[in-house]
């Protein structure tokens, strides 16, 4: 999806890849679809840990495969993601733990003691996940040809690693003449991979404090092997890891919606929030052909964005009441229309 006005203002050819259009509303469907297709026939129950998006995806594809899903949800996830996961028939338990690692350990224990298949969406949990995520790179290459850089929101880093795998394969097949730089983006309140990148490390130390950010889908304090693989992908692509604060994420969310690009959850807006920082640091360059991945639909995590929106006025059914309640909005609308016409 082209963002001509936004890109023109920054001096780049900017496009967005909307992963919120997938069946459960996030990029997770790509990996989970491949993982589910490889389930052994004797499996009747899968168990996992998730803070939200993976939970809904696993619940959906488990239902399609005719198996039961049990989800341990870190701190309950968002209300919308919990609802979706339950609607697909999964058994959901909210775990009041300080760190995601504790919830993962619980899922591992249940798997070992009850004979359920552990189905987590990280590289060290299931390498098949990359086979699904690499299809994003396939689509971008086939639709756009050569790309200079891709911005990717990062939690564990698995999507970024899948993209790198896909771009390498497309290059090996002769379908692309160069490899794009990968720019991973994490929120400042949950950025272990950024910290490791900045310090020149090859592995990712666990965060000393629990993650704290409005981007709930990116709260992971210890990405383990997935984080190390993401570091390798970023460096091999001559890319970068950047951190953005919550205010920047909210501002990017607002702009994405107001410019008609898409309604995304806060985590999905992280890449867009880093565009200007990437230009300032040299991760992006003027004239670059850039794709920013939007990882999840906005209706999956509503609460953080409500603070940016005014309350809906309730009026009597007459225009005078409308004028009184919405005078400022009418004036702003006229000004905005003039500005858009001038910009076009």
URTA-V165975 format. One record per residue. N is the residue number from 1. RES is the residue in one letter. OMEGA is omega as a letter, one per 30 degrees, with the letter a starting at -180 (NA if undefined). D_FIRST is the distance of its C-alpha to the first C-alpha in whole Angstrom. Layout:
BEGIN
[[N RES OMEGA D_FIRST] [N RES OMEGA D_FIRST]]
END
This chain:
BEGIN
[[1 X a 0] [2 X l 4] [3 X a 7] [4 X a 9] [5 X l 12] [6 X a 12] [7 X l 12] [8 X l 14] [9 X a 17] [10 X l 17] [11 X l 17] [12 X l 14] [13 X a 11] [14 X l 9] [15 X l 5] [16 X l 5] [17 X a 6] [18 X l 8] [19 X l 11] [20 X l 13] [21 X l 12] [22 X a 15] [23 X l 19] [24 X l 20] [25 X l 17] [26 X l 16] [27 X a 16] [28 X a 20] [29 X a 20] [30 X a 19] [31 X a 22] [32 X l 24] [33 X l 24] [34 X l 26] [35 X a 28] [36 X a 29] [37 X l 30] [38 X a 32] [39 X l 34] [40 X a 38] [41 X a 40] [42 X a 42] [43 X l 40] [44 X l 40] [45 X l 38] [46 X a 36] [47 X a 36] [48 X l 33] [49 X l 32] [50 X l 29] [51 X l 28] [52 X a 26] [53 X l 23] [54 X a 25] [55 X l 27] [56 X a 25] [57 X l 24] [58 X l 27] [59 X l 29] [60 X a 27] [61 X l 27] [62 X l 31] [63 X l 31] [64 X a 30] [65 X l 32] [66 X l 35] [67 X a 36] [68 X l 37] [69 X l 34] [70 X a 36] [71 X l 34] [72 X a 35] [73 X a 33] [74 X l 33] [75 X l 34] [76 X a 33] [77 X l 29] [78 X a 28] [79 X a 29] [80 X a 26] [81 X l 26] [82 X l 29] [83 X a 29] [84 X a 27] [85 X l 29] [86 X a 32] [87 X l 31] [88 X l 30] [89 X a 34] [90 X l 34] [91 X a 36] [92 X l 35] [93 X l 37] [94 X a 36] [95 X a 38] [96 X a 39] [97 X a 39] [98 X a 38] [99 X a 36] [100 X a 34] [101 X l 36] [102 X a 39] [103 X l 37] [104 X l 36] [105 X l 40] [106 X l 41] [107 X l 38] [108 X l 40] [109 X l 43] [110 X l 42] [111 X a 41] [112 X a 44] [113 X a 47] [114 X l 46] [115 X l 44] [116 X l 41] [117 X l 38] [118 X a 36] [119 X l 32] [120 X a 30] [121 X l 27] [122 X a 28] [123 X a 29] [124 X l 33] [125 X a 33] [126 X a 31] [127 X l 30] [128 X a 28] [129 X a 25] [130 X a 24] [131 X l 24] [132 X a 21] [133 X a 19] [134 X a 19] [135 X l 17] [136 X l 14] [137 X l 15] [138 X a 16] [139 X a 13] [140 X a 11] [141 X a 14] [142 X a 14] [143 X a 11] [144 X a 11] [145 X a 14] [146 X l 16] [147 X l 14] [148 X a 16] [149 X l 15] [150 X l 14] [151 X a 14] [152 X l 15] [153 X a 17] [154 X l 21] [155 X l 24] [156 X a 26] [157 X a 23] [158 X l 23] [159 X l 19] [160 X l 20] [161 X l 22] [162 X l 21] [163 X a 18] [164 X l 21] [165 X l 23] [166 X l 20] [167 X l 19] [168 X a 23] [169 X l 23] [170 X l 21] [171 X l 23] [172 X l 26] [173 X l 25] [174 X a 25] [175 X l 21] [176 X a 20] [177 X l 22] [178 X a 21] [179 X l 20] [180 X l 18] [181 X l 19] [182 X a 19] [183 X l 19] [184 X a 20] [185 X l 20] [186 X l 23] [187 X a 24] [188 X a 27] [189 X l 29] [190 X a 28] [191 X l 28] [192 X a 30] [193 X l 28] [194 X l 28] [195 X a 31] [196 X l 32] [197 X a 30] [198 X a 31] [199 X l 35] [200 X a 34] [201 X l 35] [202 X l 34] [203 X a 35] [204 X l 33] [205 X l 36] [206 X l 36] [207 X l 35] [208 X a 39] [209 X l 37] [210 X a 35] [211 X l 32] [212 X a 31] [213 X l 28] [214 X a 25] [215 X a 23] [216 X a 25] [217 X a 23] [218 X a 24] [219 X l 27] [220 X a 29] [221 X a 32] [222 X a 33] [223 X l 30] [224 X a 33] [225 X l 32] [226 X l 29] [227 X l 29] [228 X l 31] [229 X l 28] [230 X l 25] [231 X l 28] [232 X a 28] [233 X l 25] [234 X a 24] [235 X l 27] [236 X l 27] [237 X a 23] [238 X a 25] [239 X a 22] [240 X l 23] [241 X a 24] [242 X l 23] [243 X l 24] [244 X a 23] [245 X a 25] [246 X l 25] [247 X l 24] [248 X l 22] [249 X l 20] [250 X l 21] [251 X l 20] [252 X l 16] [253 X a 16] [254 X a 17] [255 X l 15] [256 X a 12] [257 X a 13] [258 X l 15] [259 X l 12] [260 X l 10] [261 X l 7] [262 X l 10] [263 X a 13] [264 X l 14] [265 X a 17] [266 X l 19] [267 X a 19] [268 X a 15] [269 X a 15] [270 X l 17] [271 X l 15] [272 X a 13] [273 X a 17] [274 X a 18] [275 X a 16] [276 X l 19] [277 X l 21] [278 X l 20] [279 X a 20] [280 X a 24] [281 X a 25] [282 X l 24] [283 X l 21] [284 X a 19] [285 X l 20] [286 X a 19] [287 X a 18] [288 X l 16] [289 X a 13] [290 X l 11] [291 X l 9] [292 X a 10] [293 X l 10] [294 X a 11] [295 X a 14] [296 X a 15] [297 X a 15] [298 X a 17] [299 X l 20] [300 X a 21] [301 X a 22] [302 X a 23] [303 X a 26] [304 X a 25] [305 X a 23] [306 X a 26] [307 X a 27] [308 X a 25] [309 X l 25] [310 X l 28] [311 X l 31] [312 X a 30] [313 X l 33] [314 X a 36] [315 X l 38] [316 X a 40] [317 X l 39] [318 X a 40] [319 X a 38] [320 X l 40] [321 X l 39] [322 X l 36] [323 X a 36] [324 X a 38] [325 X a 36] [326 X a 33] [327 X a 34] [328 X a 32] [329 X l 29] [330 X l 30] [331 X l 30] [332 X l 27] [333 X l 25] [334 X l 27] [335 X l 26] [336 X a 23] [337 X l 23] [338 X a 24] [339 X l 22] [340 X l 19] [341 X l 21] [342 X a 22] [343 X l 19] [344 X NA 18]]
END
